[in-house]
């Protein structure tokens, strides 16, 4: 715990705010997904991302990738790829960056898995997996 606190304290003020904003959005998104479903969760997340700090433009979209990934890894409980994808897309859109969220499935004789990831300019920025090429995209939506 002390390591997390010291690493957080070493971040710039802007990074701290972006990390906390990402964490709050992920927690809200988890609850919203269970309560109201995906469409309303996306709608609420996009609006929250516009009004929560930081109110200035993020200099690089990679900062959002970093913040969402770190926040999800630091939060207790199971972080879902869908919550991370929704939050990542909402933050990217709020800062003027276009992205695509893909929902896909992987099926083998012994396993069925679903996954959500975010792409920006045809590159996975949130939700990268070593076997992502085995997932068949079923749905996608475009941010911004």
CNS distance restraints for C-alpha pairs under 8 A (distance, minus, plus):
assign (resid   1 and name CA) (resid   5 and name CA) 6.37 0.50 0.50
assign (resid   2 and name CA) (resid   6 and name CA) 6.07 0.50 0.50
assign (resid   3 and name CA) (resid   7 and name CA) 6.01 0.50 0.50
assign (resid   4 and name CA) (resid   8 and name CA) 6.01 0.50 0.50
assign (resid   5 and name CA) (resid   9 and name CA) 6.09 0.50 0.50
assign (resid   6 and name CA) (resid  10 and name CA) 6.24 0.50 0.50
assign (resid   7 and name CA) (resid  11 and name CA) 6.77 0.50 0.50
assign (resid   8 and name CA) (resid  16 and name CA) 6.77 0.50 0.50
assign (resid  11 and name CA) (resid  15 and name CA) 5.87 0.50 0.50
assign (resid  11 and name CA) (resid  16 and name CA) 6.05 0.50 0.50
assign (resid  12 and name CA) (resid  16 and name CA) 6.20 0.50 0.50
assign (resid  13 and name CA) (resid  17 and name CA) 6.21 0.50 0.50
assign (resid  14 and name CA) (resid  18 and name CA) 6.15 0.50 0.50
assign (resid  14 and name CA) (resid  54 and name CA) 7.22 0.50 0.50
assign (resid  15 and name CA) (resid  19 and name CA) 5.97 0.50 0.50
assign (resid  15 and name CA) (resid  67 and name CA) 7.69 0.50 0.50
assign (resid  16 and name CA) (resid  20 and name CA) 6.12 0.50 0.50
assign (resid  17 and name CA) (resid  21 and name CA) 5.98 0.50 0.50
assign (resid  17 and name CA) (resid  53 and name CA) 6.67 0.50 0.50
assign (resid  17 and name CA) (resid  54 and name CA) 6.45 0.50 0.50
assign (resid  18 and name CA) (resid  22 and name CA) 6.08 0.50 0.50
assign (resid  18 and name CA) (resid  53 and name CA) 7.13 0.50 0.50
assign (resid  18 and name CA) (resid  54 and name CA) 6.36 0.50 0.50
assign (resid  18 and name CA) (resid  64 and name CA) 7.58 0.50 0.50
assign (resid  18 and name CA) (resid  67 and name CA) 6.31 0.50 0.50
assign (resid  19 and name CA) (resid  23 and name CA) 6.21 0.50 0.50
assign (resid  19 and name CA) (resid  67 and name CA) 4.81 0.50 0.50
assign (resid  19 and name CA) (resid  68 and name CA) 7.07 0.50 0.50
assign (resid  19 and name CA) (resid  70 and name CA) 7.42 0.50 0.50
assign (resid  19 and name CA) (resid  71 and name CA) 6.09 0.50 0.50
assign (resid  20 and name CA) (resid  24 and name CA) 6.15 0.50 0.50
assign (resid  20 and name CA) (resid  71 and name CA) 7.45 0.50 0.50
assign (resid  21 and name CA) (resid  25 and name CA) 6.16 0.50 0.50
assign (resid  21 and name CA) (resid  52 and name CA) 6.77 0.50 0.50
assign (resid  21 and name CA) (resid  53 and name CA) 6.62 0.50 0.50
assign (resid  21 and name CA) (resid  54 and name CA) 7.89 0.50 0.50
assign (resid  22 and name CA) (resid  26 and name CA) 6.10 0.50 0.50
assign (resid  22 and name CA) (resid  67 and name CA) 6.18 0.50 0.50
assign (resid  22 and name CA) (resid  68 and name CA) 5.43 0.50 0.50
assign (resid  22 and name CA) (resid  71 and name CA) 6.17 0.50 0.50
assign (resid  22 and name CA) (resid  87 and name CA) 7.16 0.50 0.50
assign (resid  23 and name CA) (resid  27 and name CA) 6.23 0.50 0.50
assign (resid  23 and name CA) (resid  68 and name CA) 7.22 0.50 0.50
assign (resid  23 and name CA) (resid  71 and name CA) 4.97 0.50 0.50
assign (resid  23 and name CA) (resid  72 and name CA) 6.80 0.50 0.50
assign (resid  23 and name CA) (resid  75 and name CA) 7.35 0.50 0.50
assign (resid  24 and name CA) (resid  28 and name CA) 6.13 0.50 0.50
assign (resid  25 and name CA) (resid  29 and name CA) 5.85 0.50 0.50
assign (resid  25 and name CA) (resid  45 and name CA) 6.92 0.50 0.50
assign (resid  25 and name CA) (resid  48 and name CA) 7.68 0.50 0.50
assign (resid  25 and name CA) (resid  49 and name CA) 7.62 0.50 0.50
assign (resid  25 and name CA) (resid  87 and name CA) 6.29 0.50 0.50
assign (resid  26 and name CA) (resid  30 and name CA) 6.14 0.50 0.50
assign (resid  26 and name CA) (resid  68 and name CA) 7.99 0.50 0.50
assign (resid  26 and name CA) (resid  71 and name CA) 7.88 0.50 0.50
assign (resid  26 and name CA) (resid  72 and name CA) 7.12 0.50 0.50
assign (resid  26 and name CA) (resid  83 and name CA) 5.93 0.50 0.50
assign (resid  26 and name CA) (resid  84 and name CA) 6.45 0.50 0.50
assign (resid  26 and name CA) (resid  87 and name CA) 6.25 0.50 0.50
assign (resid  27 and name CA) (resid  31 and name CA) 6.63 0.50 0.50
assign (resid  28 and name CA) (resid  32 and name CA) 6.09 0.50 0.50
assign (resid  29 and name CA) (resid  33 and name CA) 5.91 0.50 0.50
assign (resid  29 and name CA) (resid  41 and name CA) 6.36 0.50 0.50
assign (resid  29 and name CA) (resid  45 and name CA) 6.91 0.50 0.50
assign (resid  29 and name CA) (resid  83 and name CA) 5.69 0.50 0.50
assign (resid  29 and name CA) (resid  86 and name CA) 7.64 0.50 0.50
assign (resid  29 and name CA) (resid  87 and name CA) 7.33 0.50 0.50
assign (resid  30 and name CA) (resid  34 and name CA) 6.65 0.50 0.50
assign (resid  30 and name CA) (resid  80 and name CA) 7.83 0.50 0.50
assign (resid  30 and name CA) (resid  83 and name CA) 5.95 0.50 0.50
assign (resid  31 and name CA) (resid  35 and name CA) 6.19 0.50 0.50
assign (resid  32 and name CA) (resid  36 and name CA) 5.52 0.50 0.50
assign (resid  32 and name CA) (resid  37 and name CA) 6.71 0.50 0.50
assign (resid  32 and name CA) (resid  40 and name CA) 7.88 0.50 0.50
assign (resid  32 and name CA) (resid  41 and name CA) 5.51 0.50 0.50
assign (resid  33 and name CA) (resid  37 and name CA) 4.68 0.50 0.50
assign (resid  33 and name CA) (resid  38 and name CA) 5.66 0.50 0.50
assign (resid  33 and name CA) (resid  41 and name CA) 5.83 0.50 0.50
assign (resid  33 and name CA) (resid  83 and name CA) 7.77 0.50 0.50
assign (resid  36 and name CA) (resid  40 and name CA) 6.13 0.50 0.50
assign (resid  36 and name CA) (resid  41 and name CA) 6.68 0.50 0.50
assign (resid  37 and name CA) (resid  41 and name CA) 6.12 0.50 0.50
assign (resid  38 and name CA) (resid  42 and name CA) 6.07 0.50 0.50
assign (resid  39 and name CA) (resid  43 and name CA) 6.33 0.50 0.50
assign (resid  40 and name CA) (resid  44 and name CA) 6.10 0.50 0.50
assign (resid  41 and name CA) (resid  45 and name CA) 5.90 0.50 0.50
assign (resid  41 and name CA) (resid  86 and name CA) 7.98 0.50 0.50
assign (resid  42 and name CA) (resid  46 and name CA) 6.05 0.50 0.50
assign (resid  42 and name CA) (resid  86 and name CA) 6.16 0.50 0.50
assign (resid  42 and name CA) (resid  90 and name CA) 7.49 0.50 0.50
assign (resid  43 and name CA) (resid  47 and name CA) 6.48 0.50 0.50
assign (resid  44 and name CA) (resid  48 and name CA) 6.09 0.50 0.50
assign (resid  45 and name CA) (resid  49 and name CA) 5.98 0.50 0.50
assign (resid  45 and name CA) (resid  86 and name CA) 7.24 0.50 0.50
assign (resid  45 and name CA) (resid  87 and name CA) 6.51 0.50 0.50
assign (resid  45 and name CA) (resid  90 and name CA) 6.04 0.50 0.50
assign (resid  46 and name CA) (resid  50 and name CA) 6.50 0.50 0.50
assign (resid  46 and name CA) (resid  87 and name CA) 7.88 0.50 0.50
assign (resid  46 and name CA) (resid  90 and name CA) 4.58 0.50 0.50
assign (resid  46 and name CA) (resid  91 and name CA) 7.24 0.50 0.50
assign (resid  46 and name CA) (resid  93 and name CA) 7.54 0.50 0.50
assign (resid  46 and name CA) (resid  94 and name CA) 7.04 0.50 0.50
assign (resid  47 and name CA) (resid  51 and name CA) 6.68 0.50 0.50
assign (resid  48 and name CA) (resid  52 and name CA) 5.92 0.50 0.50
assign (resid  49 and name CA) (resid  53 and name CA) 7.94 0.50 0.50
assign (resid  49 and name CA) (resid  87 and name CA) 7.99 0.50 0.50
assign (resid  49 and name CA) (resid  90 and name CA) 5.95 0.50 0.50
assign (resid  49 and name CA) (resid  91 and name CA) 5.48 0.50 0.50
assign (resid  49 and name CA) (resid  94 and name CA) 5.94 0.50 0.50
assign (resid  50 and name CA) (resid  55 and name CA) 7.61 0.50 0.50
assign (resid  50 and name CA) (resid  91 and name CA) 7.67 0.50 0.50
assign (resid  50 and name CA) (resid  94 and name CA) 5.17 0.50 0.50
assign (resid  51 and name CA) (resid  55 and name CA) 7.23 0.50 0.50
assign (resid  56 and name CA) (resid  95 and name CA) 7.89 0.50 0.50
assign (resid  57 and name CA) (resid  95 and name CA) 5.37 0.50 0.50
assign (resid  57 and name CA) (resid  96 and name CA) 7.83 0.50 0.50
assign (resid  58 and name CA) (resid  63 and name CA) 7.12 0.50 0.50
assign (resid  58 and name CA) (resid  64 and name CA) 7.74 0.50 0.50
assign (resid  58 and name CA) (resid  95 and name CA) 6.25 0.50 0.50
assign (resid  59 and name CA) (resid  63 and name CA) 7.65 0.50 0.50
assign (resid  60 and name CA) (resid  64 and name CA) 7.71 0.50 0.50
assign (resid  61 and name CA) (resid  65 and name CA) 6.73 0.50 0.50
assign (resid  61 and name CA) (resid  92 and name CA) 6.78 0.50 0.50
assign (resid  61 and name CA) (resid  97 and name CA) 7.02 0.50 0.50
assign (resid  62 and name CA) (resid  66 and name CA) 6.13 0.50 0.50
assign (resid  62 and name CA) (resid 125 and name CA) 7.61 0.50 0.50
assign (resid  63 and name CA) (resid  67 and name CA) 6.13 0.50 0.50
assign (resid  64 and name CA) (resid  68 and name CA) 6.06 0.50 0.50
assign (resid  64 and name CA) (resid  88 and name CA) 6.83 0.50 0.50
assign (resid  64 and name CA) (resid  91 and name CA) 6.92 0.50 0.50
assign (resid  64 and name CA) (resid  92 and name CA) 6.89 0.50 0.50
assign (resid  65 and name CA) (resid  69 and name CA) 6.07 0.50 0.50
assign (resid  65 and name CA) (resid  88 and name CA) 6.90 0.50 0.50
assign (resid  65 and name CA) (resid 125 and name CA) 6.05 0.50 0.50
assign (resid  65 and name CA) (resid 126 and name CA) 6.03 0.50 0.50
assign (resid  66 and name CA) (resid  70 and name CA) 5.97 0.50 0.50
assign (resid  67 and name CA) (resid  71 and name CA) 5.89 0.50 0.50
assign (resid  68 and name CA) (resid  72 and name CA) 6.06 0.50 0.50
assign (resid  68 and name CA) (resid  84 and name CA) 6.50 0.50 0.50
assign (resid  68 and name CA) (resid  87 and name CA) 7.37 0.50 0.50
assign (resid  68 and name CA) (resid  88 and name CA) 6.34 0.50 0.50
assign (resid  68 and name CA) (resid 126 and name CA) 7.93 0.50 0.50
assign (resid  69 and name CA) (resid  73 and name CA) 6.21 0.50 0.50
assign (resid  69 and name CA) (resid  84 and name CA) 7.55 0.50 0.50
assign (resid  69 and name CA) (resid 126 and name CA) 7.19 0.50 0.50
assign (resid  70 and name CA) (resid  74 and name CA) 6.09 0.50 0.50
assign (resid  71 and name CA) (resid  75 and name CA) 6.18 0.50 0.50
assign (resid  72 and name CA) (resid  79 and name CA) 5.72 0.50 0.50
assign (resid  72 and name CA) (resid  84 and name CA) 7.09 0.50 0.50
assign (resid  73 and name CA) (resid  79 and name CA) 7.24 0.50 0.50
assign (resid  75 and name CA) (resid  79 and name CA) 7.41 0.50 0.50
assign (resid  79 and name CA) (resid  83 and name CA) 7.35 0.50 0.50
assign (resid  79 and name CA) (resid  84 and name CA) 7.59 0.50 0.50
assign (resid  80 and name CA) (resid  84 and name CA) 6.46 0.50 0.50
assign (resid  81 and name CA) (resid  85 and name CA) 6.01 0.50 0.50
assign (resid  81 and name CA) (resid 115 and name CA) 6.35 0.50 0.50
assign (resid  81 and name CA) (resid 116 and name CA) 5.43 0.50 0.50
assign (resid  81 and name CA) (resid 117 and name CA) 6.90 0.50 0.50
assign (resid  81 and name CA) (resid 127 and name CA) 6.38 0.50 0.50
assign (resid  82 and name CA) (resid  86 and name CA) 6.10 0.50 0.50
assign (resid  82 and name CA) (resid 115 and name CA) 7.20 0.50 0.50
assign (resid  82 and name CA) (resid 116 and name CA) 5.21 0.50 0.50
assign (resid  82 and name CA) (resid 117 and name CA) 7.48 0.50 0.50
assign (resid  83 and name CA) (resid  87 and name CA) 6.12 0.50 0.50
assign (resid  84 and name CA) (resid  88 and name CA) 5.85 0.50 0.50
assign (resid  84 and name CA) (resid 126 and name CA) 7.36 0.50 0.50
assign (resid  84 and name CA) (resid 127 and name CA) 7.73 0.50 0.50
assign (resid  85 and name CA) (resid  89 and name CA) 6.01 0.50 0.50
assign (resid  85 and name CA) (resid 101 and name CA) 6.56 0.50 0.50
assign (resid  85 and name CA) (resid 116 and name CA) 6.18 0.50 0.50
assign (resid  85 and name CA) (resid 117 and name CA) 5.54 0.50 0.50
assign (resid  85 and name CA) (resid 118 and name CA) 5.72 0.50 0.50
assign (resid  85 and name CA) (resid 126 and name CA) 6.59 0.50 0.50
assign (resid  85 and name CA) (resid 127 and name CA) 7.24 0.50 0.50
assign (resid  86 and name CA) (resid  90 and name CA) 6.12 0.50 0.50
assign (resid  86 and name CA) (resid 101 and name CA) 7.76 0.50 0.50
assign (resid  87 and name CA) (resid  91 and name CA) 6.08 0.50 0.50
assign (resid  88 and name CA) (resid  92 and name CA) 6.03 0.50 0.50
assign (resid  88 and name CA) (resid 118 and name CA) 7.21 0.50 0.50
assign (resid  88 and name CA) (resid 126 and name CA) 7.09 0.50 0.50
assign (resid  89 and name CA) (resid  93 and name CA) 6.04 0.50 0.50
assign (resid  89 and name CA) (resid  99 and name CA) 6.37 0.50 0.50
assign (resid  89 and name CA) (resid 100 and name CA) 7.41 0.50 0.50
assign (resid  89 and name CA) (resid 101 and name CA) 6.98 0.50 0.50
assign (resid  89 and name CA) (resid 118 and name CA) 6.87 0.50 0.50
assign (resid  89 and name CA) (resid 143 and name CA) 6.03 0.50 0.50
assign (resid  90 and name CA) (resid  94 and name CA) 6.06 0.50 0.50
assign (resid  90 and name CA) (resid 143 and name CA) 7.27 0.50 0.50
assign (resid  91 and name CA) (resid  95 and name CA) 6.31 0.50 0.50
assign (resid  92 and name CA) (resid  96 and name CA) 6.31 0.50 0.50
assign (resid  92 and name CA) (resid  97 and name CA) 4.94 0.50 0.50
assign (resid  92 and name CA) (resid  98 and name CA) 6.63 0.50 0.50
assign (resid  92 and name CA) (resid  99 and name CA) 7.12 0.50 0.50
assign (resid  92 and name CA) (resid 143 and name CA) 7.71 0.50 0.50
assign (resid  92 and name CA) (resid 144 and name CA) 7.89 0.50 0.50
assign (resid  93 and name CA) (resid  97 and name CA) 5.21 0.50 0.50
assign (resid  93 and name CA) (resid  98 and name CA) 6.00 0.50 0.50
assign (resid  93 and name CA) (resid  99 and name CA) 7.52 0.50 0.50
assign (resid  93 and name CA) (resid 143 and name CA) 5.69 0.50 0.50
assign (resid  93 and name CA) (resid 144 and name CA) 4.73 0.50 0.50
assign (resid  94 and name CA) (resid 144 and name CA) 7.77 0.50 0.50
assign (resid  96 and name CA) (resid 144 and name CA) 6.71 0.50 0.50
assign (resid  97 and name CA) (resid 143 and name CA) 7.96 0.50 0.50
assign (resid  97 and name CA) (resid 144 and name CA) 6.65 0.50 0.50
assign (resid  98 and name CA) (resid 120 and name CA) 6.67 0.50 0.50
assign (resid  98 and name CA) (resid 142 and name CA) 7.28 0.50 0.50
assign (resid  98 and name CA) (resid 143 and name CA) 5.42 0.50 0.50
assign (resid  98 and name CA) (resid 144 and name CA) 5.03 0.50 0.50
assign (resid  99 and name CA) (resid 118 and name CA) 6.65 0.50 0.50
assign (resid  99 and name CA) (resid 119 and name CA) 5.61 0.50 0.50
assign (resid  99 and name CA) (resid 120 and name CA) 4.62 0.50 0.50
assign (resid  99 and name CA) (resid 121 and name CA) 7.21 0.50 0.50
assign (resid  99 and name CA) (resid 142 and name CA) 5.83 0.50 0.50
assign (resid  99 and name CA) (resid 143 and name CA) 5.14 0.50 0.50
assign (resid  99 and name CA) (resid 144 and name CA) 7.14 0.50 0.50
assign (resid 100 and name CA) (resid 118 and name CA) 5.63 0.50 0.50
assign (resid 100 and name CA) (resid 119 and name CA) 5.13 0.50 0.50
assign (resid 100 and name CA) (resid 120 and name CA) 6.41 0.50 0.50
assign (resid 100 and name CA) (resid 140 and name CA) 6.65 0.50 0.50
assign (resid 100 and name CA) (resid 141 and name CA) 5.67 0.50 0.50
assign (resid 100 and name CA) (resid 142 and name CA) 4.41 0.50 0.50
assign (resid 100 and name CA) (resid 143 and name CA) 6.00 0.50 0.50
assign (resid 101 and name CA) (resid 116 and name CA) 6.93 0.50 0.50
assign (resid 101 and name CA) (resid 117 and name CA) 5.67 0.50 0.50
assign (resid 101 and name CA) (resid 118 and name CA) 4.43 0.50 0.50
assign (resid 101 and name CA) (resid 119 and name CA) 6.28 0.50 0.50
assign (resid 101 and name CA) (resid 140 and name CA) 5.35 0.50 0.50
assign (resid 101 and name CA) (resid 141 and name CA) 5.38 0.50 0.50
assign (resid 101 and name CA) (resid 142 and name CA) 6.39 0.50 0.50
assign (resid 101 and name CA) (resid 143 and name CA) 7.73 0.50 0.50
assign (resid 102 and name CA) (resid 116 and name CA) 5.61 0.50 0.50
assign (resid 102 and name CA) (resid 117 and name CA) 5.49 0.50 0.50
assign (resid 102 and name CA) (resid 118 and name CA) 6.36 0.50 0.50
assign (resid 102 and name CA) (resid 119 and name CA) 7.74 0.50 0.50
assign (resid 102 and name CA) (resid 137 and name CA) 6.22 0.50 0.50
assign (resid 102 and name CA) (resid 138 and name CA) 7.50 0.50 0.50
assign (resid 102 and name CA) (resid 139 and name CA) 5.83 0.50 0.50
assign (resid 102 and name CA) (resid 140 and name CA) 4.35 0.50 0.50
assign (resid 102 and name CA) (resid 141 and name CA) 6.82 0.50 0.50
assign (resid 103 and name CA) (resid 114 and name CA) 7.33 0.50 0.50
assign (resid 103 and name CA) (resid 115 and name CA) 5.86 0.50 0.50
assign (resid 103 and name CA) (resid 116 and name CA) 4.50 0.50 0.50
assign (resid 103 and name CA) (resid 117 and name CA) 6.76 0.50 0.50
assign (resid 103 and name CA) (resid 137 and name CA) 5.60 0.50 0.50
assign (resid 103 and name CA) (resid 138 and name CA) 5.80 0.50 0.50
assign (resid 103 and name CA) (resid 139 and name CA) 5.19 0.50 0.50
assign (resid 103 and name CA) (resid 140 and name CA) 6.10 0.50 0.50
assign (resid 104 and name CA) (resid 114 and name CA) 5.67 0.50 0.50
assign (resid 104 and name CA) (resid 115 and name CA) 5.44 0.50 0.50
assign (resid 104 and name CA) (resid 116 and name CA) 6.40 0.50 0.50
assign (resid 104 and name CA) (resid 135 and name CA) 5.43 0.50 0.50
assign (resid 104 and name CA) (resid 136 and name CA) 5.04 0.50 0.50
assign (resid 104 and name CA) (resid 137 and name CA) 3.93 0.50 0.50
assign (resid 104 and name CA) (resid 138 and name CA) 5.12 0.50 0.50
assign (resid 104 and name CA) (resid 139 and name CA) 6.91 0.50 0.50
assign (resid 105 and name CA) (resid 112 and name CA) 7.18 0.50 0.50
assign (resid 105 and name CA) (resid 113 and name CA) 5.56 0.50 0.50
assign (resid 105 and name CA) (resid 114 and name CA) 4.29 0.50 0.50
assign (resid 105 and name CA) (resid 115 and name CA) 6.26 0.50 0.50
assign (resid 105 and name CA) (resid 135 and name CA) 4.99 0.50 0.50
assign (resid 105 and name CA) (resid 136 and name CA) 5.30 0.50 0.50
assign (resid 105 and name CA) (resid 137 and name CA) 6.59 0.50 0.50
assign (resid 105 and name CA) (resid 138 and name CA) 7.22 0.50 0.50
assign (resid 106 and name CA) (resid 111 and name CA) 7.73 0.50 0.50
assign (resid 106 and name CA) (resid 112 and name CA) 5.68 0.50 0.50
assign (resid 106 and name CA) (resid 113 and name CA) 5.13 0.50 0.50
assign (resid 106 and name CA) (resid 114 and name CA) 6.30 0.50 0.50
assign (resid 106 and name CA) (resid 134 and name CA) 6.06 0.50 0.50
assign (resid 106 and name CA) (resid 135 and name CA) 4.57 0.50 0.50
assign (resid 106 and name CA) (resid 136 and name CA) 6.24 0.50 0.50
assign (resid 107 and name CA) (resid 111 and name CA) 5.75 0.50 0.50
assign (resid 107 and name CA) (resid 112 and name CA) 4.49 0.50 0.50
assign (resid 107 and name CA) (resid 113 and name CA) 6.50 0.50 0.50
assign (resid 108 and name CA) (resid 112 and name CA) 6.38 0.50 0.50
assign (resid 114 and name CA) (resid 135 and name CA) 7.81 0.50 0.50
assign (resid 115 and name CA) (resid 127 and name CA) 7.98 0.50 0.50
assign (resid 115 and name CA) (resid 135 and name CA) 7.69 0.50 0.50
assign (resid 116 and name CA) (resid 127 and name CA) 6.65 0.50 0.50
assign (resid 117 and name CA) (resid 124 and name CA) 6.94 0.50 0.50
assign (resid 117 and name CA) (resid 125 and name CA) 7.71 0.50 0.50
assign (resid 117 and name CA) (resid 126 and name CA) 5.56 0.50 0.50
assign (resid 117 and name CA) (resid 127 and name CA) 4.48 0.50 0.50
assign (resid 117 and name CA) (resid 128 and name CA) 6.89 0.50 0.50
assign (resid 118 and name CA) (resid 124 and name CA) 5.73 0.50 0.50
assign (resid 118 and name CA) (resid 125 and name CA) 5.72 0.50 0.50
assign (resid 118 and name CA) (resid 126 and name CA) 5.03 0.50 0.50
assign (resid 118 and name CA) (resid 127 and name CA) 6.52 0.50 0.50
assign (resid 119 and name CA) (resid 123 and name CA) 5.11 0.50 0.50
assign (resid 119 and name CA) (resid 124 and name CA) 4.25 0.50 0.50
assign (resid 119 and name CA) (resid 125 and name CA) 5.50 0.50 0.50
assign (resid 119 and name CA) (resid 126 and name CA) 7.12 0.50 0.50
assign (resid 120 and name CA) (resid 124 and name CA) 6.41 0.50 0.50
assign (resid 120 and name CA) (resid 125 and name CA) 6.42 0.50 0.50
assign (resid 124 and name CA) (resid 128 and name CA) 5.97 0.50 0.50
assign (resid 128 and name CA) (resid 132 and name CA) 6.79 0.50 0.50
assign (resid 131 and name CA) (resid 135 and name CA) 7.57 0.50 0.50
